[in-house]
Amino acid sequence: MAIALAAAVLSLLWLGPPAAAQNRGNAQAEQSQTLRDRRPSSPALPPVGRYVAESGEGFILDRSGRHPLLRFDRRDETWVLRPSAAPRGDVIYRNDAGDQVLRVTPSGGMTVYTPRAPGGSPASYTGAGPSLTPPTLGPLLLFQLMAQRSALVSQAVGGRLVQVNLEGDQSESLCVEAMIVTTEAVIRIARSPTARQYLDHLRLISIVEGPRAGVTYSRGVLTVTVNPAEGMAGRPSSARVIRAILPRT
């Protein structure tokens, strides 16, 4: 739009013959292209790196796989981000609940959005970081982890037994990630004086595989479905788990 407008203005101002106007236009286009070619390229962010925001929060951003992944320091949850175009060439990254998490400019500038800084806080690259792809545990460690998560949830709801089951044979690592995220979300709700009442009937947390990721909570059973075909994006986030448990207002 700006290029077309500039060309129109030049054609109105030029009083010479058409051939001369054409030659001048070509020369200007070549000069503009030369200037563009001389501009330094925007710094590229590394595939995996550690960042620290001015608000003090650190996080790992992993863009080496199919979907960008983010994990804040001292947190168990890895967020799967979905990019979308924004004005001025920026890219906005949101989680599966639609919440804005990151904004990245074409020059590499980054802003992170958190409860501590809902209006955004500039973040800077500080060095290399580990991959956020979840590992495979194996049967023994998996059983131990299920028992551990069940004990943590049971303690959080006041000592009442809450079982944790995992039924998946296509992607153990994805199911494990979903189990950790889900149980952490339940524990967060249990710590809230106003929200813990909605866990009074919780007796089972079930992680299963299916064709579509989702969360349901009915008759004391919290079912989280993961879709192995979508990789990390096929695992619901804690935000979706919490929204499934708490009543909509």
SEMI-856727 format. One record per atom (N, C-alpha, C, O): residue in three letters; x, y, z. Coordinates in steps of 0.1 Angstrom, whole numbers, plus 2048, in hexadecimal, padded with zeros to 3 digits. Each point is the difference from the previous one (the first is absolute). Layout:
# SEMI-856727
ALAXYZ ...
This chain:
# SEMI-856727
MET8087F4800 MET7F880C800 MET80980C800 MET7FD80A7F8 ALA80D7F7811 ALA80980B801 ALA8088027F3 ALA80280B7FB ILE8037E97FF ILE8078017F3 ILE7F88057F5 ILE8048097F8 ALA7EF7F3807 ALA7F78047F6 ALA7FD80F801 ALA8008077F6 LEU7FE7FE817 LEU7FE80E802 LEU80C8087FC LEU7FE80B7FA ALA80E7F1809 ALA80C8077FD ALA8028017F1 ALA80380B7FA ALA7FA7EA7FF ALA8018007F1 ALA7F680A7FA ALA8038077F6 ALA7F17FA810 ALA7F68097FB ALA80480E801 ALA7FE8097F8 VAL8087FB814 VAL80480D803 VAL80B8047F6 VAL80180B7FB LEU8097EC803 LEU80B8037F6 LEU7FB8027F2 LEU8058097F9 SER7F17F0803 SER7FA8017F3 SER7F980E7FE SER8008067F5 LEU7FB7FF816 LEU7F980D7FF LEU80A80B800 LEU7FE80B7FA LEU80D7F380D LEU80A80B801 LEU8098017F4 LEU80580A7FC TRP7FD7EA7FD TRP8098007F4 TRP7FA8067F4 TRP7F57FC7FC LEU81280E7FE LEU7FA8087F5 LEU8077FC7F3 LEU7FC8067F5 GLY80D7F180B GLY8087FD7F4 GLY7F87F67F7 GLY7F57FC804 PRO8118007F1 PRO7FA7F67F7 PRO7FE7F2807 PRO8087FE809 PRO7EF7FA7F2 PRO7FE7F3806 PRO80C7F7801 PRO8037F980A ALA8068077EB ALA80C7F8800 ALA80980480B ALA8067F7807 ALA7FC8167FB ALA80980580A ALA7FB7FC80E ALA8077FC809 ALA7EB8057F9 ALA7FA7FD80C ALA8027F1804 ALA8037FC80B GLN7FC7FB7EA GLN8027F2802 GLN80F7FD804 GLN8027F880A ASN80780F7F0 ASN80E7FE803 ASN80380480E ASN8087F9808 ARG7F38137FC ARG80280580D ARG7FA7F680B ARG8067FD80A GLY7EE7FE7F3 GLY7FA7F6809 GLY8087F4802 GLY8017FB80B ASN8058007EA ASN8087F4800 ASN80C802809 ASN8047F8808 ALA8028147F6 ALA80C804808 ALA7FD80080E ALA8087FC809 GLN7ED80A7FB GLN7FC80180E GLN7FD7F3806 GLN8047FD80B ALA7F67FA7ED ALA7FD7F2805 ALA80D7F9803 ALA8017F980A GLU8098087EC GLU80D7FA802 GLU80780580D GLU8067F8807 GLN7F98157FB GLN80780680B GLN7F97FB80D GLN8077FD80A SER7EC8037F6 SER7F97FB80C SER8047F1803 SER8017FD80C GLN8007FB7EA GLN8037F2802 GLN80E7FF805 GLN8037F7809 THR8068117F2 THR80E800805 THR80180480F THR8077F9808 LEU7F18117FC LEU80080480E LEU7FA7F4809 LEU8057FE80B ARG7F07FC7F0 ARG7FB7F5807 ARG80A7F4802 ARG8007FA80A ASP8078047EB ASP80A7F5801 ASP80B80380A ASP8077F7805 ARG7FC8167FD ARG80B804809 ARG7FC7FF80F ARG808801809 ARG7EB7FF7F9 ARG7FB80080E ARG8057F3807 ARG7FF7F67FB PRO80580C812 PRO8047F4807 PRO7F47F7803 PRO7F5805803 SER80D7EE7FC SER7F57F6802 SER7FC80080F SER809803808 SER7EA7FA7FB SER7FC7FF80E SER8067F5807 SER8017F57FA PRO80380D812 PRO8067F5808 PRO7F77F4802 PRO7F4802804 ALA8107F27F8 ALA7F77F4801 ALA8017FB80F ALA80B7FE805 LEU7EA7FF800 LEU8007F980E LEU8047F27FE LEU7FC7F97F6 PRO80B801814 PRO8057F27FF PRO7F47F7802 PRO7F5804805 PRO80C7F07F6 PRO7F57F6801 PRO7FC7FD80E PRO7F47FF803 VAL816800806 VAL7FD7FE80E VAL80880A808 VAL80C8017FF GLY7EE80780A GLY807809808 GLY7FA80480D GLY7F47FD802 ARG813809807 ARG7FB80480D ARG7FF80F7FF ARG8098077FB TYR7EC7FF80B TYR7FD80E800 TYR7FC80480E TYR7FB7F8808 VAL8088157FB VAL7FC80680C VAL7F980D7FE VAL8058087F8 ALA7EF7FA80E ALA7F880C7FE ALA80480A80A ALA8067FD80A GLU7F78107F3 GLU80380B809 GLU7F87FE80D GLU80480680A SER7F17F37F6 SER7F87FD80C SER8077F6809 SER7FB7FD80B GLY8107FD7F0 GLY8077F6808 GLY7FD7F27FD GLY8077F7805 GLU7F08067F2 GLU7FC7F27FD GLU8097FB7F5 GLU8028067F5 GLY8037EE80D GLY8087F97F6 GLY7F97F57F9 GLY7F77FA807 PHE80C8027ED PHE7F97F67F9 PHE8097FA7F5 PHE8098077FB ILE7F47ED801 ILE8067F97F4 ILE7F68017F5 ILE7F57FD801 LEU8108077F3 LEU7F88007F4 LEU8077F67F6 LEU80B8027FC ASP7ED7F4800 ASP8057F57F7 ASP7F88007F4 ASP7F47FD7FF ARG8128087F6 ARG7FA8017F3 ARG8067F67F6 ARG8008027F4 SER8067F3811 SER8077F77F7 SER7F67F57FB SER8047F97F6 GLY7F180680F GLY7F77F57FC GLY7F48057F8 GLY80080B7FA ARG7F67ED805 ARG7F48047F8 ARG7F880C805 ARG7FB8087F9 HIS8057F9815 HIS7F980B806 HIS80980780A HIS8087F9807 PRO7F88147FA PRO80880780A PRO7FC7FC80E PRO7F47FF803 LEU8167FF806 LEU7FD7FB80E LEU80680B809 LEU80B8057FE LEU7EE7FD80E LEU806809809 LEU7FD7FB80E LEU7F67FA804 ARG815807805 ARG7FE7FC80E ARG80780B809 ARG80B8047FE PHE7ED80180C PHE806809809 PHE8087F980A PHE7FE7F5804 ASP80C813802 ASP8087FA80A ASP7F87FC80C ASP7F6806804 ARG80E7EF802 ARG7FA7FA80C ARG7F17FD7FE ARG7F8800809 ARG8057FC7EB ARG7F27FC7FC ARG8017F27F9 ARG80A7FE7F9 ASP7EC7FA809 ASP8007F37FA ASP7FA7FF7F2 ASP8027F77F8 GLU7F6814805 GLU7F87FF7F4 GLU8088067F4 GLU80680A801 THR7F97EF7F4 THR8058057F3 THR7F48057F8 THR7F77F87FD TRP80A8147FF TRP7F58067F8 TRP8027FE7F1 TRP80B8037FB VAL7EB7F87FE VAL8017FF7F2 VAL7FA80D7FA VAL7F5804803 LEU8138037F5 LEU7FC80D7FA LEU7FC7FF7F2 LEU8047F87F8 ARG7F2811805 ARG7FB8007F2 ARG80280F7FA ARG7FB809806 PRO80D7F87F0 PRO80380D7FB PRO7F58067F7 PRO7F97F87F9 SER806815807 SER7F78077F7 SER80680D7FD SER807806807 ALA7F57FF7EC ALA80680D7FC ALA7FA80C807 ALA7F47FF804 ALA81480B7FE ALA7FC80C807 ALA80480C7F7 ALA8097FF7F7 PRO7F280D80C PRO80580C7F9 PRO80F802801 PRO8067FC809 ARG7FF80B7EC ARG80E8047FF ARG8097F37FF ARG80C801802 GLY7EF7F47FA GLY8087F47FE GLY8027F880D GLY8087F77FF ASP7F380D80C ASP8027F980C ASP7F97F3800 ASP7F77FD7F8 VAL80D7FA811 VAL7FA7F3801 VAL7FB7FE80F VAL808802809 ILE7EB7FB7F9 ILE7FB7FD80D ILE7FF7F1802 ILE7FB7F97F8 TYR809803814 TYR8007F2803 TYR7F67FE80C TYR80180780A ARG7F57F07F4 ARG7F57FE80A ARG8007F1804 ARG8057F87F9 ASN7F6806813 ASN7FE7F2804 ASN7F37FA7FB ASN7F98087F9 ASP8037EC80A ASP7F47FA7FA ASP7F3806806 ASP7F67FC7FB ALA80B80C810 ALA7F5807805 ALA7FE80D7FA ALA7F6807803 GLY8137FD7F4 GLY7FF80D7F9 GLY80780C807 GLY7FF80B7FC ASP8077F280F ASP80780A808 ASP80D8047F9 ASP8087F77FB GLN7FB816804 GLN80D8047FA GLN80B7FE809 GLN80080480C VAL80B7F57EF VAL80B7FD809 VAL80D8087FB VAL807805809 LEU7FB7FC7EA LEU80B8077FB LEU7FD8097F4 LEU7F67FD7F9 ARG81280D805 ARG7FF8087F4 ARG80F8027FB ARG808805808 VAL7FA7F87EC VAL80E8017FA VAL8008097F4 VAL7F77FF7F7 THR81280B809 THR8018097F5 THR8097FB7F5 THR8077F6802 PRO7F880F7F1 PRO8097FB7F6 PRO80F802803 PRO8087F87FB SER7FB81180E SER80E802803 SER8057F780C SER80B800804 GLY7EC7F8801 GLY8037F780B GLY7FC80480D GLY8037F980A GLY7F78137F8 GLY7FC80580D GLY7F57F7805 GLY7F77FC7F9 MET809801814 MET7F67F7806 MET7FA80680C MET806806808 THR7ED7F87F9 THR7F880480C THR7F87F4805 THR7FA7F97F8 VAL807805815 VAL7F97F4806 VAL7F5805809 VAL80180A807 TYR7F47EF7F9 TYR7F4804808 TYR7FD7F680A TYR7FE7F47FD THR801810810 THR7FE7F780B THR7F780780A THR7FD80C7FF PRO7FE7EC80B PRO7F880780A PRO80780B808 PRO7FA809804 ARG8137F57FD ARG80880B806 ARG80180C7F8 ARG80180B805 ALA7FF7F37ED ALA80180B7F7 ALA7F67FE7F5 ALA8047FD7F5 PRO7EF80580E PRO7F67FE7F6 PRO8018097F4 PRO7FB7FD7F5 GLY80B80F80D GLY8018097F5 GLY80D7FE7F8 GLY8028077F6 GLY8057EF80D GLY80C7FC7F9 GLY80D805806 GLY80080B806 SER80B7ED7F9 SER80D804805 SER80A7FC7F6 SER8007F47FC PRO809815800 PRO80B7FD7F6 PRO8087F5806 PRO8047FF80C ALA8007F87EB ALA8097F4804 ALA80C8007F7 ALA8008047F4 SER80B7F8812 SER80D7FF7F9 SER8067F2800 SER7FE7F9809 TYR8098047EC TYR8067F37FF TYR80D800809 TYR808809800 THR7F97EC808 THR80B7FF809 THR80A7F47FD THR80B800806 GLY7F17F77F2 GLY8087F57FD GLY7F97F47FB GLY7F38007FF ALA8147F57FF ALA7FA7F37FB ALA7F77FA80B ALA80280280C GLY7F47F67F0 GLY7F77FA809 GLY7FE7F17FC GLY8037FD7F4 PRO7F87FB815 PRO7FD7F27FC PRO7F47FE7F8 PRO7F7808801 SER8087ED7F8 SER7F47FD7F8 SER7F57FD809 SER8027FA80B LEU7F280A7F1 LEU7F47FE809 LEU7F87F47FB LEU7F57FD805 THR8107FB7F2 THR7F97F47FC THR8007F680C THR80A7FC805 PRO7EA7FF7FF PRO8007F780B PRO8067F27FE PRO8007FB7F4 PRO807800816 PRO8077F37FE PRO7F67F4802 PRO7F5802805 THR8107F27F8 THR7F87F4802 THR8057FA80D THR80D7FF802 LEU7EA7FD807 LEU8047FB80E LEU8027F1801 LEU80A7FB806 GLY7EE7FD7F3 GLY8007F2802 GLY7F67FC80B GLY7FB808808 PRO8017EB7F8 PRO7F57FB809 PRO80280380F PRO7F7805807 LEU8157F87FE LEU80380280F LEU7FF80E804 LEU7F9803809 LEU80E8067F0 LEU80080E804 LEU7F28067FE LEU7FB809807 LEU7FE7F27EE LEU7F28057FE LEU7F77FD80B LEU7F8808805 PHE8097EB800 PHE7F77FC80B PHE80380880D PHE7F7805807 GLN8167FE7FB GLN80480880C GLN7FB80E7FE GLN7FC80680A LEU8058007EA LEU7FB80D7FE LEU7F1801802 LEU7FB80A806 MET7FD7EC7F6 MET7F2800802 MET7FC80080E MET7F7807805 ALA8107F1803 ALA7FE7FF80E ALA80380D807 ALA7F9804809 GLN8128027F3 GLN80480D806 GLN7F680B7FD GLN7FD807809 ARG7FF7FA7EB ARG7F680A7FC ARG7F37FE808 ARG7F9809804 SER8037EA7FD SER7F37FD807 SER80280480F SER7F6806805 ALA8157F8801 ALA80280480E ALA80080F801 ALA7FA80580A LEU80C8027ED LEU80080F801 LEU7F28067FF LEU7FC809807 VAL7FC7F17EF VAL7F28057FF VAL7F87FD80C VAL7F8808805 SER8097EB7FF SER7F87FC80C SER80380980C SER7F7803808 GLN8168007FA GLN80380980B GLN7FA80E7FE GLN7FC80680A ALA8057FF7EA ALA7FB80D7FD ALA7F1801803 ALA7FB80B804 VAL7FD7EB7FA VAL7F1800802 VAL7FC7FC80E VAL7F47FE802 GLY816801807 GLY7FD7FE80E GLY8017F1804 GLY7FB7FD80B GLY80D7FB7EE GLY8027F3804 GLY7F77F57FA GLY8027F4802 ARG7F48107F6 ARG7F87F77F9 ARG8077FA7F4 ARG8068077F8 LEU7F97EC806 LEU8077F97F5 LEU7FB8057F2 LEU7F47FF7FE VAL8158057FA VAL7FD8037F2 VAL8097F87F8 VAL80D802800 GLN7EE7F57F8 GLN8087F77F8 GLN8048077F3 GLN7F98097FB VAL8137F4800 VAL8058057F3 VAL8037F47F7 VAL8097F8803 ASN7F08087F2 ASN8027F57F6 ASN8058057F3 ASN7FC80B7FC LEU80D7EE7FE LEU8058047F2 LEU7FE7F47F7 LEU8067F5802 GLU7F280D7F3 GLU7FE7F67F7 GLU8048047F2 GLU7F88077F9 GLY8147F6803 GLY8048047F3 GLY80C7F77FB GLY8097FD808 ASP7F68007EB ASP80B7F77FB ASP8068067F3 ASP8097FA7FB GLN7F3812801 GLN8068067F4 GLN80A80B804 GLN80A8017F9 SER7F4806812 SER80A80A804 SER80080180F SER7F9808806 GLU8107F0800 GLU80180180E GLU80580D805 GLU7FB80680A SER80E8007EF SER80680D805 SER7F580B800 SER800809809 LEU7F77F77ED LEU7F580A7FF LEU7F67FE80B LEU7FC809806 CYS8017EA7FD CYS7F77FD80B CYS80680480E CYS7F9805809 VAL8147F97F9 VAL80680480C VAL80080F802 VAL7FD80580B GLU8068027EA GLU7FF80E800 GLU7F2805804 GLU7FF809808 ALA7F77F17F2 ALA7F2803803 ALA7FD7FD80F ALA7F9808806 MET80C7ED7FF MET7FD7FD80E MET80680A80A MET7FA804809 ILE8128007F4 ILE80780A809 ILE7F880D7FF ILE7FE80780A VAL7FF7FE7EA VAL7F980C7FE VAL7F2800807 VAL7FD80A807 THR7FC7EB7F8 THR7F37FF805 THR80080080F THR7F8807807 THR8117F17FF THR8007FF80F THR80580D806 THR7FB80480B GLU80E8037EE GLU80480D805 GLU7F480A800 GLU7FF808809 ALA7F97F77EC ALA7F5809800 ALA7F67FD80B ALA7FA809806 VAL8047EA7FD VAL7F67FD80B VAL80680480D VAL7F8805808 ILE8157FA7FA ILE80680580D ILE7FE80F801 ILE7FE80580B ARG8048027EA ARG7FE80F801 ARG7F1803804 ARG7FE80A808 ILE7F97EF7F2 ILE7F2802804 ILE7FE7FD80F ILE7F9807807 ALA80D7EE7FD ALA7FE7FC80E ALA80580A80A ALA7FC80180C ARG80E8077F0 ARG80680A809 ARG7F880D800 ARG803809808 SER7F37F87F0 SER7F880C800 SER7F47FF809 SER7F87F67FE PRO80781280C PRO7F47FF80A PRO7F38017F9 PRO7F67FA805 THR80980D7F0 THR7F38017F9 THR7FD7F67F6 THR7F47FE7FC ALA8167FB7FF ALA7FE7F77F4 ALA8017F1804 ALA7FC7F87F9 ARG80A805813 ARG8037F2803 ARG7F37F9803 ARG8007F37FF GLN7F5813803 GLN7F37F9802 GLN7FC7F87F3 GLN7F87F7801 TYR80D80D7F4 TYR7FC7FA7F3 TYR8087F27FE TYR7FE7F97F7 LEU80B804813 LEU8077F4800 LEU7FA7F680A LEU8067F5802 ASP7EF80F805 ASP7FB7F780B ASP7FD7F27FB ASP8017F7808 HIS7FB8077EC HIS7FC7F37FB HIS80B7F97F7 HIS7FD7F67FB LEU80E811804 LEU80A7FA7F7 LEU8067F3806 LEU80480080C ARG7FC7F57EC ARG8057F4805 ARG80A7F97F6 ARG8077F7803 LEU7F880E7F0 LEU8097F97F6 LEU80480B7F6 LEU7F88077FB ILE8157F8802 ILE8068087F4 ILE8057F67F6 ILE8097F8803 SER7F18087F1 SER8037F77F6 SER8068067F4 SER7FA80A7FA ILE8127F2802 ILE8068057F4 ILE7FF7F57F5 ILE8057F5801 VAL7F480F7F4 VAL7FE7F67F5 VAL8048067F3 VAL80280C7FE GLU7FF7EC7F8 GLU8038047F2 GLU7F48007F8 GLU7F77F8802 GLY8088117F4 GLY7F48017F8 GLY8038087F3 GLY80B8067FF PRO7EB7FB7F8 PRO8028087F4 PRO80080F802 PRO8048077F6 ARG7F87FE815 ARG80080E802 ARG80380380F ARG7FA7FA809 ALA80E8107F9 ALA80480480E ALA7F4807807 ALA7F88077F9 GLY8067F6814 GLY7F5806807 GLY8007FD80F GLY8087F7804 VAL7EF80F803 VAL7FF7FE80E VAL7F1800804 VAL7F88087FC THR8047EE80C THR7F37FF805 THR8007FD80F THR80A7F9805 TYR7EC80C803 TYR8007FD80E TYR7F17FD803 TYR7F78097FF SER8077EB805 SER7F27FC803 SER8007F480A SER8077F77FF ARG7F080B80B ARG7FE7F580A ARG80D7FC807 ARG8027F4803 GLY806816800 GLY80C7FD807 GLY80C7FB7F8 GLY80A7FD805 VAL7F48027EE VAL80B7FB7F7 VAL80480B7F7 VAL7F98067F8 LEU8147FD809 LEU80680A7F7 LEU8087F97F5 LEU80A7F9803 THR7F18087F1 THR8067F97F5 THR8078097F6 THR7FA80A7FB VAL8137F4803 VAL8088087F7 VAL8047F87F4 VAL8067F5802 THR7F680F7F2 THR8037F87F4 THR80B8077F9 THR7FF80C7FD VAL80B7EC7FF VAL80B8067F8 VAL7FF7FA7F2 VAL7FC7F47FE ASN8098137F8 ASN8017FB7F2 ASN80E7FF7FC ASN80780A7FD PRO7FF7EA803 PRO80E7FE7FD PRO8048057F2 PRO80B8047FE ALA7EB7FC7F9 ALA8038057F2 ALA80480F800 ALA8078047F6 GLU7F5803814 GLU80380F800 GLU80D803808 GLU80380B802 GLY8037EA803 GLY80C803808 GLY7FD80880D GLY7F57FD806 MET81380C7FE MET7FE80880C MET7F3808800 MET7FA80380A ALA8028017EA ALA7F48087FE ALA7F47F7802 ALA7F5806801 GLY80C7ED800 GLY7F57F8803 GLY7FD7FD80F GLY7F97F7803 ARG80E811805 ARG7FE7FF80F ARG7FA80D805 ARG80680A7FF PRO7EE7F5807 PRO7FA80C806 PRO80880680A PRO8077FA808 SER7F98147F9 SER80880780A SER7F880080D SER7F57FC801 SER81280980A SER7FA80280D SER7F48097FF SER7F77FF808 ALA80A80B7F0 ALA7F580A7FE ALA7F37F97FC ALA7F6803805 ARG80B7F47F2 ARG7F47F87FB ARG7FB7F780B ARG7F47FE802 VAL8157FC806 VAL7FC7F780B VAL7F980880A VAL7F57FC805 ILE8108107FF ILE7F980880A ILE7F38047FB ILE7F6801808 ARG8098037EC ARG7F38057FB ARG7F67F57FF ARG7F3802801 ALA8117F17FD ALA7F77F5800 ALA7FB7FD80E ALA7F47FB801 ILE813808809 ILE7FC7FC80E ILE7F780B806 ILE7F67FE806 LEU80F80F7F8 LEU7F880B806 LEU7F48037F8 LEU8008007F4 PRO7F5804812 PRO7F48037F9 PRO80180D7F8 PRO807809805 ARG7F37F77F0 ARG80080D7F8 ARG7F780A805 ARG7F47FD804 THR81180F7FD THR7F780B804 THR7FC8097F5 THR7F980A802 
